[in-house]
Amino acid sequence: MDVGLVALLRLTWVAAILPIILASLRLRPFHQTILGLAKRGKTMHPSSSKFTVPQRFFSHFYMTGTLWTTLLLLTTWLYACTAGSTSSTIFALHKSHRVWRAVFLLWLMEAQVLRRLYESLYVFHYRPLARMHIFGYFIGMSYYIVAPLSLCCTCAPEVFEFTLDLVSEGRKQWQPLEVIGGNRFPLWLRWKQWVGSAIFLWGWIHQLRCHAILGSMRAGGEEYVIPKGDWFEIVSSPHYLAEIVIYVGLLIASGGADITIWLLLAFVVTNLGFAAAETQKWYIGKFEDYPKHRYAMIPFIF
């Protein structure tokens, strides 16, 4: 089951990445199809209302992500606290380290989805006519199920069986205070987790600032203006750049040994890269005085 879940997740990411790569190479019909499905908000014409939903439904992504990530975090944390004290063999210690690492990654993801949920409800002011394709809506919902699961996929099957066992048999072989305290958790933090979390926080803070800038602009009226401040001074989609930094942090914090998380990062880069290219094109077409020095998403590269 463990191998089956990991293989399925990896296949899912590969299947999601390939069409975007082909679309980025301007290969028809991939480019037109992906472009039509990916358009939303300012890049979607107001008359394109067929098979669309309001862009404010973005909050559904983060509600789903918050509920699902919280469930994964609590059950994995409980399993780590309980299973970690059952044996002291080398194999058991390696397994415990792997599970606690998953707990750490889920904590970081929890911080991300909670902030995004707050922003979707209280920071962004979606225009009444802003729409997104219903296919993009379902992709977004699916993403916030698959992405958190990818961060803990190597131990998810055993956590699932452990949780079912607790529920079905009513076992109480754990101490609530021990779970809440998580006194074993810091013992498993290594330099990769510290470096990864620092990079994650760097991207997290800048995405918070860039979203605040975008939110204040949307609150100011219906007219679009050129965004300024923070990383907007160097790229057109700094919130996408910050998202990539966040997932690079997650990858480093994971230790970099799981190809599933590499594929997750690859999807984030290709998906946001495609969206950033279209956003850059829209800005240039919309504003004659748009800063020519701004790259689309990655300074001096793209």
TIMAR-942177 format. One record per residue (C-alpha): residue number from 1; x negated, y negated, z; residue in three letters. Coordinates in pm, whole numbers, always signed. Layout:
<atoms>
<atom><n>NUM</n><u>X</u><v>Y</v><w>Z</w><res>Ala</res></atom>
...
</atoms>
This chain:
<atoms>
<atom><n>1</n><u>+0</u><v>+0</v><w>+0</w><res>Met</res></atom>
<atom><n>2</n><u>-289</u><v>-233</v><w>+88</w><res>Asp</res></atom>
<atom><n>3</n><u>-457</u><v>-187</v><w>-249</w><res>Val</res></atom>
<atom><n>4</n><u>-120</u><v>-207</v><w>-427</w><res>Gly</res></atom>
<atom><n>5</n><u>-33</u><v>-545</v><w>-274</w><res>Leu</res></atom>
<atom><n>6</n><u>-375</u><v>-693</v><w>-344</w><res>Val</res></atom>
<atom><n>7</n><u>-369</u><v>-569</v><w>-704</w><res>Ala</res></atom>
<atom><n>8</n><u>-18</u><v>-707</v><w>-756</w><res>Leu</res></atom>
<atom><n>9</n><u>-115</u><v>-1049</v><w>-624</w><res>Leu</res></atom>
<atom><n>10</n><u>-425</u><v>-1061</v><w>-842</w><res>Arg</res></atom>
<atom><n>11</n><u>-225</u><v>-959</v><w>-1147</w><res>Leu</res></atom>
<atom><n>12</n><u>+31</u><v>-1229</v><w>-1066</w><res>Thr</res></atom>
<atom><n>13</n><u>-237</u><v>-1500</v><w>-1055</w><res>Trp</res></atom>
<atom><n>14</n><u>-397</u><v>-1381</v><w>-1379</w><res>Val</res></atom>
<atom><n>15</n><u>-56</u><v>-1377</v><w>-1550</w><res>Ala</res></atom>
<atom><n>16</n><u>+6</u><v>-1733</v><w>-1430</w><res>Ala</res></atom>
<atom><n>17</n><u>-338</u><v>-1865</v><w>-1529</w><res>Ile</res></atom>
<atom><n>18</n><u>-367</u><v>-1730</v><w>-1885</w><res>Leu</res></atom>
<atom><n>19</n><u>-70</u><v>-1918</v><w>-2041</w><res>Pro</res></atom>
<atom><n>20</n><u>-194</u><v>-2246</v><w>-1891</w><res>Ile</res></atom>
<atom><n>21</n><u>-543</u><v>-2191</v><w>-2034</w><res>Ile</res></atom>
<atom><n>22</n><u>-397</u><v>-2116</v><w>-2376</w><res>Leu</res></atom>
<atom><n>23</n><u>-175</u><v>-2425</v><w>-2350</w><res>Ala</res></atom>
<atom><n>24</n><u>-476</u><v>-2638</v><w>-2251</w><res>Ser</res></atom>
<atom><n>25</n><u>-652</u><v>-2518</v><w>-2568</w><res>Leu</res></atom>
<atom><n>26</n><u>-359</u><v>-2665</v><w>-2763</w><res>Arg</res></atom>
<atom><n>27</n><u>-261</u><v>-2325</v><w>-2899</w><res>Leu</res></atom>
<atom><n>28</n><u>+95</u><v>-2320</v><w>-3020</w><res>Arg</res></atom>
<atom><n>29</n><u>+351</u><v>-2219</v><w>-2908</w><res>Pro</res></atom>
<atom><n>30</n><u>+185</u><v>-2208</v><w>-2564</w><res>Phe</res></atom>
<atom><n>31</n><u>+114</u><v>-2581</v><w>-2545</w><res>His</res></atom>
<atom><n>32</n><u>+464</u><v>-2696</v><w>-2636</w><res>Gln</res></atom>
<atom><n>33</n><u>+631</u><v>-2435</v><w>-2417</w><res>Thr</res></atom>
<atom><n>34</n><u>+420</u><v>-2499</v><w>-2106</w><res>Ile</res></atom>
<atom><n>35</n><u>+439</u><v>-2874</v><w>-2163</w><res>Leu</res></atom>
<atom><n>36</n><u>+818</u><v>-2865</v><w>-2178</w><res>Gly</res></atom>
<atom><n>37</n><u>+842</u><v>-2655</v><w>-1863</w><res>Leu</res></atom>
<atom><n>38</n><u>+585</u><v>-2857</v><w>-1668</w><res>Ala</res></atom>
<atom><n>39</n><u>+725</u><v>-3205</v><w>-1729</w><res>Lys</res></atom>
<atom><n>40</n><u>+885</u><v>-3379</v><w>-1436</w><res>Arg</res></atom>
<atom><n>41</n><u>+949</u><v>-3723</v><w>-1296</w><res>Gly</res></atom>
<atom><n>42</n><u>+788</u><v>-3998</v><w>-1502</w><res>Lys</res></atom>
<atom><n>43</n><u>+657</u><v>-3756</v><w>-1768</w><res>Thr</res></atom>
<atom><n>44</n><u>+1008</u><v>-3623</v><w>-1840</w><res>Met</res></atom>
<atom><n>45</n><u>+1243</u><v>-3832</v><w>-2052</w><res>His</res></atom>
<atom><n>46</n><u>+1560</u><v>-3928</v><w>-1859</w><res>Pro</res></atom>
<atom><n>47</n><u>+1779</u><v>-3782</v><w>-2133</w><res>Ser</res></atom>
<atom><n>48</n><u>+1620</u><v>-3438</v><w>-2088</w><res>Ser</res></atom>
<atom><n>49</n><u>+1872</u><v>-3311</v><w>-1835</w><res>Ser</res></atom>
<atom><n>50</n><u>+1934</u><v>-2964</v><w>-1978</w><res>Lys</res></atom>
<atom><n>51</n><u>+1808</u><v>-2685</v><w>-1750</w><res>Phe</res></atom>
<atom><n>52</n><u>+1675</u><v>-2934</v><w>-1496</w><res>Thr</res></atom>
<atom><n>53</n><u>+1722</u><v>-3008</v><w>-1127</w><res>Val</res></atom>
<atom><n>54</n><u>+1660</u><v>-3330</v><w>-930</w><res>Pro</res></atom>
<atom><n>55</n><u>+1294</u><v>-3388</v><w>-853</w><res>Gln</res></atom>
<atom><n>56</n><u>+1383</u><v>-3440</v><w>-488</w><res>Arg</res></atom>
<atom><n>57</n><u>+1425</u><v>-3061</v><w>-475</w><res>Phe</res></atom>
<atom><n>58</n><u>+1048</u><v>-3059</v><w>-427</w><res>Phe</res></atom>
<atom><n>59</n><u>+1128</u><v>-3049</v><w>-56</w><res>Ser</res></atom>
<atom><n>60</n><u>+1262</u><v>-2696</v><w>-106</w><res>His</res></atom>
<atom><n>61</n><u>+908</u><v>-2582</v><w>-190</w><res>Phe</res></atom>
<atom><n>62</n><u>+772</u><v>-2701</v><w>+140</w><res>Tyr</res></atom>
<atom><n>63</n><u>+1068</u><v>-2582</v><w>+346</w><res>Met</res></atom>
<atom><n>64</n><u>+1013</u><v>-2236</v><w>+200</w><res>Thr</res></atom>
<atom><n>65</n><u>+637</u><v>-2262</v><w>+245</w><res>Gly</res></atom>
<atom><n>66</n><u>+670</u><v>-2374</v><w>+607</w><res>Thr</res></atom>
<atom><n>67</n><u>+910</u><v>-2097</v><w>+705</w><res>Leu</res></atom>
<atom><n>68</n><u>+713</u><v>-1826</v><w>+524</w><res>Trp</res></atom>
<atom><n>69</n><u>+370</u><v>-1941</v><w>+642</w><res>Thr</res></atom>
<atom><n>70</n><u>+494</u><v>-1970</v><w>+1000</w><res>Thr</res></atom>
<atom><n>71</n><u>+628</u><v>-1613</v><w>+986</w><res>Leu</res></atom>
<atom><n>72</n><u>+301</u><v>-1482</v><w>+843</w><res>Leu</res></atom>
<atom><n>73</n><u>+98</u><v>-1679</v><w>+1096</w><res>Leu</res></atom>
<atom><n>74</n><u>+292</u><v>-1563</v><w>+1402</w><res>Leu</res></atom>
<atom><n>75</n><u>+302</u><v>-1195</v><w>+1304</w><res>Thr</res></atom>
<atom><n>76</n><u>-64</u><v>-1189</v><w>+1200</w><res>Thr</res></atom>
<atom><n>77</n><u>-167</u><v>-1370</v><w>+1518</w><res>Trp</res></atom>
<atom><n>78</n><u>+31</u><v>-1126</v><w>+1729</w><res>Leu</res></atom>
<atom><n>79</n><u>-126</u><v>-832</v><w>+1547</w><res>Tyr</res></atom>
<atom><n>80</n><u>-476</u><v>-977</v><w>+1592</w><res>Ala</res></atom>
<atom><n>81</n><u>-427</u><v>-1026</v><w>+1966</w><res>Cys</res></atom>
<atom><n>82</n><u>-286</u><v>-676</v><w>+2011</w><res>Thr</res></atom>
<atom><n>83</n><u>-500</u><v>-471</v><w>+1774</w><res>Ala</res></atom>
<atom><n>84</n><u>-820</u><v>-651</v><w>+1857</w><res>Gly</res></atom>
<atom><n>85</n><u>-838</u><v>-497</v><w>+2205</w><res>Ser</res></atom>
<atom><n>86</n><u>-768</u><v>-135</v><w>+2108</w><res>Thr</res></atom>
<atom><n>87</n><u>-1120</u><v>-35</v><w>+2005</w><res>Ser</res></atom>
<atom><n>88</n><u>-1478</u><v>-157</v><w>+2013</w><res>Ser</res></atom>
<atom><n>89</n><u>-1619</u><v>+42</v><w>+1722</w><res>Thr</res></atom>
<atom><n>90</n><u>-1806</u><v>-133</v><w>+1443</w><res>Ile</res></atom>
<atom><n>91</n><u>-1521</u><v>-59</v><w>+1204</w><res>Phe</res></atom>
<atom><n>92</n><u>-1263</u><v>-197</v><w>+1447</w><res>Ala</res></atom>
<atom><n>93</n><u>-1468</u><v>-512</v><w>+1508</w><res>Leu</res></atom>
<atom><n>94</n><u>-1500</u><v>-573</v><w>+1134</w><res>His</res></atom>
<atom><n>95</n><u>-1126</u><v>-522</v><w>+1096</w><res>Lys</res></atom>
<atom><n>96</n><u>-1054</u><v>-758</v><w>+1385</w><res>Ser</res></atom>
<atom><n>97</n><u>-1280</u><v>-1021</v><w>+1229</w><res>His</res></atom>
<atom><n>98</n><u>-1092</u><v>-989</v><w>+900</w><res>Arg</res></atom>
<atom><n>99</n><u>-754</u><v>-1032</v><w>+1072</w><res>Val</res></atom>
<atom><n>100</n><u>-864</u><v>-1334</v><w>+1278</w><res>Trp</res></atom>
<atom><n>101</n><u>-1002</u><v>-1492</v><w>+961</w><res>Arg</res></atom>
<atom><n>102</n><u>-658</u><v>-1452</v><w>+805</w><res>Ala</res></atom>
<atom><n>103</n><u>-505</u><v>-1621</v><w>+1110</w><res>Val</res></atom>
<atom><n>104</n><u>-744</u><v>-1913</v><w>+1066</w><res>Phe</res></atom>
<atom><n>105</n><u>-657</u><v>-1951</v><w>+696</w><res>Leu</res></atom>
<atom><n>106</n><u>-286</u><v>-1941</v><w>+776</w><res>Leu</res></atom>
<atom><n>107</n><u>-334</u><v>-2214</v><w>+1036</w><res>Trp</res></atom>
<atom><n>108</n><u>-489</u><v>-2434</v><w>+768</w><res>Leu</res></atom>
<atom><n>109</n><u>-209</u><v>-2354</v><w>+524</w><res>Met</res></atom>
<atom><n>110</n><u>+44</u><v>-2434</v><w>+796</w><res>Glu</res></atom>
<atom><n>111</n><u>-112</u><v>-2778</v><w>+837</w><res>Ala</res></atom>
<atom><n>112</n><u>-84</u><v>-2830</v><w>+462</w><res>Gln</res></atom>
<atom><n>113</n><u>+278</u><v>-2723</v><w>+410</w><res>Val</res></atom>
<atom><n>114</n><u>+400</u><v>-2908</v><w>+720</w><res>Leu</res></atom>
<atom><n>115</n><u>+244</u><v>-3231</v><w>+598</w><res>Arg</res></atom>
<atom><n>116</n><u>+383</u><v>-3182</v><w>+249</w><res>Arg</res></atom>
<atom><n>117</n><u>+729</u><v>-3117</v><w>+394</w><res>Leu</res></atom>
<atom><n>118</n><u>+709</u><v>-3439</v><w>+596</w><res>Tyr</res></atom>
<atom><n>119</n><u>+597</u><v>-3633</v><w>+288</w><res>Glu</res></atom>
<atom><n>120</n><u>+873</u><v>-3492</v><w>+68</w><res>Ser</res></atom>
<atom><n>121</n><u>+1134</u><v>-3599</v><w>+323</w><res>Leu</res></atom>
<atom><n>122</n><u>+1000</u><v>-3930</v><w>+451</w><res>Tyr</res></atom>
<atom><n>123</n><u>+717</u><v>-4060</v><w>+228</w><res>Val</res></atom>
<atom><n>124</n><u>+822</u><v>-3999</v><w>-129</w><res>Phe</res></atom>
<atom><n>125</n><u>+1124</u><v>-4184</v><w>-262</w><res>His</res></atom>
<atom><n>126</n><u>+1228</u><v>-3990</v><w>-569</w><res>Tyr</res></atom>
<atom><n>127</n><u>+1413</u><v>-4191</v><w>-829</w><res>Arg</res></atom>
<atom><n>128</n><u>+1776</u><v>-4086</v><w>-881</w><res>Pro</res></atom>
<atom><n>129</n><u>+1713</u><v>-4000</v><w>-1246</w><res>Leu</res></atom>
<atom><n>130</n><u>+1386</u><v>-3811</v><w>-1182</w><res>Ala</res></atom>
<atom><n>131</n><u>+1424</u><v>-3449</v><w>-1291</w><res>Arg</res></atom>
<atom><n>132</n><u>+1215</u><v>-3136</v><w>-1328</w><res>Met</res></atom>
<atom><n>133</n><u>+1268</u><v>-2821</v><w>-1533</w><res>His</res></atom>
<atom><n>134</n><u>+1445</u><v>-2544</v><w>-1347</w><res>Ile</res></atom>
<atom><n>135</n><u>+1168</u><v>-2303</v><w>-1450</w><res>Phe</res></atom>
<atom><n>136</n><u>+916</u><v>-2528</v><w>-1277</w><res>Gly</res></atom>
<atom><n>137</n><u>+1142</u><v>-2531</v><w>-973</w><res>Tyr</res></atom>
<atom><n>138</n><u>+1141</u><v>-2152</v><w>-946</w><res>Phe</res></atom>
<atom><n>139</n><u>+766</u><v>-2140</v><w>-1010</w><res>Ile</res></atom>
<atom><n>140</n><u>+715</u><v>-2385</v><w>-724</w><res>Gly</res></atom>
<atom><n>141</n><u>+932</u><v>-2179</v><w>-491</w><res>Met</res></atom>
<atom><n>142</n><u>+744</u><v>-1863</v><w>-587</w><res>Ser</res></atom>
<atom><n>143</n><u>+407</u><v>-2033</v><w>-540</w><res>Tyr</res></atom>
<atom><n>144</n><u>+474</u><v>-2109</v><w>-175</w><res>Tyr</res></atom>
<atom><n>145</n><u>+557</u><v>-1744</v><w>-117</w><res>Ile</res></atom>
<atom><n>146</n><u>+260</u><v>-1596</v><w>-305</w><res>Val</res></atom>
<atom><n>147</n><u>-10</u><v>-1846</v><w>-200</w><res>Ala</res></atom>
<atom><n>148</n><u>+17</u><v>-1798</v><w>+180</w><res>Pro</res></atom>
<atom><n>149</n><u>+46</u><v>-1422</v><w>+128</w><res>Leu</res></atom>
<atom><n>150</n><u>-274</u><v>-1428</v><w>-79</w><res>Ser</res></atom>
<atom><n>151</n><u>-461</u><v>-1577</v><w>+217</w><res>Leu</res></atom>
<atom><n>152</n><u>-381</u><v>-1275</v><w>+435</w><res>Cys</res></atom>
<atom><n>153</n><u>-319</u><v>-1004</v><w>+173</w><res>Cys</res></atom>
<atom><n>154</n><u>-597</u><v>-770</v><w>+291</w><res>Thr</res></atom>
<atom><n>155</n><u>-428</u><v>-723</v><w>+628</w><res>Cys</res></atom>
<atom><n>156</n><u>-64</u><v>-803</v><w>+538</w><res>Ala</res></atom>
<atom><n>157</n><u>+51</u><v>-439</v><w>+494</w><res>Pro</res></atom>
<atom><n>158</n><u>-75</u><v>-334</v><w>+837</w><res>Glu</res></atom>
<atom><n>159</n><u>+73</u><v>-649</v><w>+993</w><res>Val</res></atom>
<atom><n>160</n><u>+405</u><v>-566</v><w>+828</w><res>Phe</res></atom>
<atom><n>161</n><u>+402</u><v>-209</v><w>+963</w><res>Glu</res></atom>
<atom><n>162</n><u>+299</u><v>-334</v><w>+1306</w><res>Phe</res></atom>
<atom><n>163</n><u>+584</u><v>-586</v><w>+1312</w><res>Thr</res></atom>
<atom><n>164</n><u>+838</u><v>-325</v><w>+1201</w><res>Leu</res></atom>
<atom><n>165</n><u>+712</u><v>-97</v><w>+1476</w><res>Asp</res></atom>
<atom><n>166</n><u>+758</u><v>-368</v><w>+1738</w><res>Leu</res></atom>
<atom><n>167</n><u>+1109</u><v>-447</v><w>+1619</w><res>Val</res></atom>
<atom><n>168</n><u>+1229</u><v>-89</v><w>+1575</w><res>Ser</res></atom>
<atom><n>169</n><u>+1083</u><v>+56</v><w>+1896</w><res>Glu</res></atom>
<atom><n>170</n><u>+1096</u><v>-254</v><w>+2111</w><res>Gly</res></atom>
<atom><n>171</n><u>+734</u><v>-207</v><w>+2211</w><res>Arg</res></atom>
<atom><n>172</n><u>+587</u><v>-456</v><w>+2458</w><res>Lys</res></atom>
<atom><n>173</n><u>+220</u><v>-370</v><w>+2453</w><res>Gln</res></atom>
<atom><n>174</n><u>+118</u><v>-733</v><w>+2432</w><res>Trp</res></atom>
<atom><n>175</n><u>+106</u><v>-1024</v><w>+2671</w><res>Gln</res></atom>
<atom><n>176</n><u>+279</u><v>-1344</v><w>+2554</w><res>Pro</res></atom>
<atom><n>177</n><u>+26</u><v>-1567</v><w>+2729</w><res>Leu</res></atom>
<atom><n>178</n><u>-258</u><v>-1386</v><w>+2557</w><res>Glu</res></atom>
<atom><n>179</n><u>-96</u><v>-1446</v><w>+2219</w><res>Val</res></atom>
<atom><n>180</n><u>-31</u><v>-1812</v><w>+2293</w><res>Ile</res></atom>
<atom><n>181</n><u>-380</u><v>-1865</v><w>+2427</w><res>Gly</res></atom>
<atom><n>182</n><u>-546</u><v>-1680</v><w>+2142</w><res>Gly</res></atom>
<atom><n>183</n><u>-860</u><v>-1651</v><w>+2357</w><res>Asn</res></atom>
<atom><n>184</n><u>-1034</u><v>-1430</v><w>+2101</w><res>Arg</res></atom>
<atom><n>185</n><u>-968</u><v>-1665</v><w>+1812</w><res>Phe</res></atom>
<atom><n>186</n><u>-1266</u><v>-1905</v><w>+1852</w><res>Pro</res></atom>
<atom><n>187</n><u>-1507</u><v>-1611</v><w>+1887</w><res>Leu</res></atom>
<atom><n>188</n><u>-1460</u><v>-1525</v><w>+1520</w><res>Trp</res></atom>
<atom><n>189</n><u>-1533</u><v>-1871</v><w>+1382</w><res>Leu</res></atom>
<atom><n>190</n><u>-1858</u><v>-1873</v><w>+1186</w><res>Arg</res></atom>
<atom><n>191</n><u>-2033</u><v>-2144</v><w>+986</w><res>Trp</res></atom>
<atom><n>192</n><u>-1822</u><v>-2066</v><w>+678</w><res>Lys</res></atom>
<atom><n>193</n><u>-1502</u><v>-2133</v><w>+872</w><res>Gln</res></atom>
<atom><n>194</n><u>-1639</u><v>-2459</v><w>+1012</w><res>Trp</res></atom>
<atom><n>195</n><u>-1766</u><v>-2582</v><w>+674</w><res>Val</res></atom>
<atom><n>196</n><u>-1448</u><v>-2469</v><w>+499</w><res>Gly</res></atom>
<atom><n>197</n><u>-1224</u><v>-2642</v><w>+752</w><res>Ser</res></atom>
<atom><n>198</n><u>-1429</u><v>-2964</v><w>+722</w><res>Ala</res></atom>
<atom><n>199</n><u>-1388</u><v>-2963</v><w>+343</w><res>Ile</res></atom>
<atom><n>200</n><u>-1019</u><v>-2879</v><w>+384</w><res>Phe</res></atom>
<atom><n>201</n><u>-975</u><v>-3175</v><w>+623</w><res>Leu</res></atom>
<atom><n>202</n><u>-1157</u><v>-3408</v><w>+382</w><res>Trp</res></atom>
<atom><n>203</n><u>-917</u><v>-3321</v><w>+100</w><res>Gly</res></atom>
<atom><n>204</n><u>-620</u><v>-3319</v><w>+340</w><res>Trp</res></atom>
<atom><n>205</n><u>-687</u><v>-3675</v><w>+459</w><res>Ile</res></atom>
<atom><n>206</n><u>-738</u><v>-3813</v><w>+108</w><res>His</res></atom>
<atom><n>207</n><u>-423</u><v>-3645</v><w>-20</w><res>Gln</res></atom>
<atom><n>208</n><u>-235</u><v>-3797</v><w>+272</w><res>Leu</res></atom>
<atom><n>209</n><u>-365</u><v>-4143</v><w>+176</w><res>Arg</res></atom>
<atom><n>210</n><u>-294</u><v>-4100</v><w>-196</w><res>Cys</res></atom>
<atom><n>211</n><u>+58</u><v>-3977</v><w>-130</w><res>His</res></atom>
<atom><n>212</n><u>+116</u><v>-4276</v><w>+98</w><res>Ala</res></atom>
<atom><n>213</n><u>+11</u><v>-4504</v><w>-189</w><res>Ile</res></atom>
<atom><n>214</n><u>+245</u><v>-4329</v><w>-433</w><res>Leu</res></atom>
<atom><n>215</n><u>+526</u><v>-4331</v><w>-177</w><res>Gly</res></atom>
<atom><n>216</n><u>+492</u><v>-4705</v><w>-113</w><res>Ser</res></atom>
<atom><n>217</n><u>+503</u><v>-4772</v><w>-487</w><res>Met</res></atom>
<atom><n>218</n><u>+820</u><v>-4570</v><w>-531</w><res>Arg</res></atom>
<atom><n>219</n><u>+981</u><v>-4751</v><w>-241</w><res>Ala</res></atom>
<atom><n>220</n><u>+912</u><v>-5085</v><w>-405</w><res>Gly</res></atom>
<atom><n>221</n><u>+1151</u><v>-5049</v><w>-696</w><res>Gly</res></atom>
<atom><n>222</n><u>+1221</u><v>-4872</v><w>-1021</w><res>Glu</res></atom>
<atom><n>223</n><u>+933</u><v>-5013</v><w>-1224</w><res>Glu</res></atom>
<atom><n>224</n><u>+614</u><v>-4812</v><w>-1253</w><res>Tyr</res></atom>
<atom><n>225</n><u>+287</u><v>-4989</v><w>-1178</w><res>Val</res></atom>
<atom><n>226</n><u>-77</u><v>-4884</v><w>-1193</w><res>Ile</res></atom>
<atom><n>227</n><u>-165</u><v>-4720</v><w>-859</w><res>Pro</res></atom>
<atom><n>228</n><u>-466</u><v>-4859</v><w>-675</w><res>Lys</res></atom>
<atom><n>229</n><u>-663</u><v>-4768</v><w>-365</w><res>Gly</res></atom>
<atom><n>230</n><u>-853</u><v>-4470</v><w>-227</w><res>Asp</res></atom>
<atom><n>231</n><u>-944</u><v>-4214</v><w>-495</w><res>Trp</res></atom>
<atom><n>232</n><u>-708</u><v>-4384</v><w>-744</w><res>Phe</res></atom>
<atom><n>233</n><u>-1003</u><v>-4613</v><w>-818</w><res>Glu</res></atom>
<atom><n>234</n><u>-1192</u><v>-4327</v><w>-985</w><res>Ile</res></atom>
<atom><n>235</n><u>-928</u><v>-4083</v><w>-1117</w><res>Val</res></atom>
<atom><n>236</n><u>-567</u><v>-4101</v><w>-1232</w><res>Ser</res></atom>
<atom><n>237</n><u>-447</u><v>-3804</v><w>-1024</w><res>Ser</res></atom>
<atom><n>238</n><u>-645</u><v>-3816</v><w>-698</w><res>Pro</res></atom>
<atom><n>239</n><u>-375</u><v>-3622</v><w>-514</w><res>His</res></atom>
<atom><n>240</n><u>-447</u><v>-3334</v><w>-752</w><res>Tyr</res></atom>
<atom><n>241</n><u>-821</u><v>-3371</v><w>-692</w><res>Leu</res></atom>
<atom><n>242</n><u>-755</u><v>-3364</v><w>-317</w><res>Ala</res></atom>
<atom><n>243</n><u>-546</u><v>-3049</v><w>-361</w><res>Glu</res></atom>
<atom><n>244</n><u>-840</u><v>-2878</v><w>-531</w><res>Ile</res></atom>
<atom><n>245</n><u>-1072</u><v>-2988</v><w>-248</w><res>Val</res></atom>
<atom><n>246</n><u>-824</u><v>-2840</v><w>+0</w><res>Ile</res></atom>
<atom><n>247</n><u>-826</u><v>-2502</v><w>-173</w><res>Tyr</res></atom>
<atom><n>248</n><u>-1204</u><v>-2505</v><w>-210</w><res>Val</res></atom>
<atom><n>249</n><u>-1209</u><v>-2547</v><w>+168</w><res>Gly</res></atom>
<atom><n>250</n><u>-978</u><v>-2249</v><w>+207</w><res>Leu</res></atom>
<atom><n>251</n><u>-1198</u><v>-2041</v><w>-21</w><res>Leu</res></atom>
<atom><n>252</n><u>-1513</u><v>-2123</v><w>+177</w><res>Ile</res></atom>
<atom><n>253</n><u>-1334</u><v>-2062</v><w>+508</w><res>Ala</res></atom>
<atom><n>254</n><u>-1228</u><v>-1720</v><w>+378</w><res>Ser</res></atom>
<atom><n>255</n><u>-1589</u><v>-1621</v><w>+325</w><res>Gly</res></atom>
<atom><n>256</n><u>-1552</u><v>-1606</v><w>-53</w><res>Gly</res></atom>
<atom><n>257</n><u>-1540</u><v>-1227</v><w>-67</w><res>Ala</res></atom>
<atom><n>258</n><u>-1176</u><v>-1185</v><w>-173</w><res>Asp</res></atom>
<atom><n>259</n><u>-1119</u><v>-1226</v><w>-546</w><res>Ile</res></atom>
<atom><n>260</n><u>-750</u><v>-1295</v><w>-472</w><res>Thr</res></atom>
<atom><n>261</n><u>-835</u><v>-1631</v><w>-316</w><res>Ile</res></atom>
<atom><n>262</n><u>-1070</u><v>-1711</v><w>-606</w><res>Trp</res></atom>
<atom><n>263</n><u>-778</u><v>-1650</v><w>-842</w><res>Leu</res></atom>
<atom><n>264</n><u>-554</u><v>-1868</v><w>-625</w><res>Leu</res></atom>
<atom><n>265</n><u>-807</u><v>-2151</v><w>-660</w><res>Leu</res></atom>
<atom><n>266</n><u>-833</u><v>-2088</v><w>-1034</w><res>Ala</res></atom>
<atom><n>267</n><u>-456</u><v>-2124</v><w>-1068</w><res>Phe</res></atom>
<atom><n>268</n><u>-458</u><v>-2449</v><w>-869</w><res>Val</res></atom>
<atom><n>269</n><u>-737</u><v>-2593</v><w>-1089</w><res>Val</res></atom>
<atom><n>270</n><u>-582</u><v>-2491</v><w>-1423</w><res>Thr</res></atom>
<atom><n>271</n><u>-227</u><v>-2587</v><w>-1328</w><res>Asn</res></atom>
<atom><n>272</n><u>-320</u><v>-2926</v><w>-1184</w><res>Leu</res></atom>
<atom><n>273</n><u>-571</u><v>-2988</v><w>-1463</w><res>Gly</res></atom>
<atom><n>274</n><u>-298</u><v>-2943</v><w>-1722</w><res>Phe</res></atom>
<atom><n>275</n><u>-63</u><v>-3174</v><w>-1527</w><res>Ala</res></atom>
<atom><n>276</n><u>-340</u><v>-3433</v><w>-1476</w><res>Ala</res></atom>
<atom><n>277</n><u>-414</u><v>-3445</v><w>-1849</w><res>Ala</res></atom>
<atom><n>278</n><u>-50</u><v>-3519</v><w>-1926</w><res>Glu</res></atom>
<atom><n>279</n><u>-35</u><v>-3779</v><w>-1648</w><res>Thr</res></atom>
<atom><n>280</n><u>-344</u><v>-3951</v><w>-1786</w><res>Gln</res></atom>
<atom><n>281</n><u>-188</u><v>-3954</v><w>-2131</w><res>Lys</res></atom>
<atom><n>282</n><u>+131</u><v>-4108</v><w>-1989</w><res>Trp</res></atom>
<atom><n>283</n><u>-60</u><v>-4381</v><w>-1800</w><res>Tyr</res></atom>
<atom><n>284</n><u>-261</u><v>-4479</v><w>-2108</w><res>Ile</res></atom>
<atom><n>285</n><u>+54</u><v>-4493</v><w>-2321</w><res>Gly</res></atom>
<atom><n>286</n><u>+247</u><v>-4688</v><w>-2058</w><res>Lys</res></atom>
<atom><n>287</n><u>-10</u><v>-4953</v><w>-1963</w><res>Phe</res></atom>
<atom><n>288</n><u>-221</u><v>-5138</v><w>-2216</w><res>Glu</res></atom>
<atom><n>289</n><u>-454</u><v>-5259</v><w>-1939</w><res>Asp</res></atom>
<atom><n>290</n><u>-499</u><v>-4918</v><w>-1779</w><res>Tyr</res></atom>
<atom><n>291</n><u>-857</u><v>-4888</v><w>-1638</w><res>Pro</res></atom>
<atom><n>292</n><u>-1072</u><v>-4715</v><w>-1898</w><res>Lys</res></atom>
<atom><n>293</n><u>-1322</u><v>-4589</v><w>-1641</w><res>His</res></atom>
<atom><n>294</n><u>-1069</u><v>-4365</v><w>-1467</w><res>Arg</res></atom>
<atom><n>295</n><u>-1101</u><v>-3996</v><w>-1538</w><res>Tyr</res></atom>
<atom><n>296</n><u>-794</u><v>-3774</v><w>-1531</w><res>Ala</res></atom>
<atom><n>297</n><u>-875</u><v>-3565</v><w>-1223</w><res>Met</res></atom>
<atom><n>298</n><u>-1246</u><v>-3491</v><w>-1165</w><res>Ile</res></atom>
<atom><n>299</n><u>-1491</u><v>-3784</v><w>-1164</w><res>Pro</res></atom>
<atom><n>300</n><u>-1742</u><v>-3786</v><w>-1452</w><res>Phe</res></atom>
<atom><n>301</n><u>-1616</u><v>-3448</v><w>-1576</w><res>Ile</res></atom>
<atom><n>302</n><u>-1246</u><v>-3452</v><w>-1664</w><res>Phe</res></atom>
</atoms>
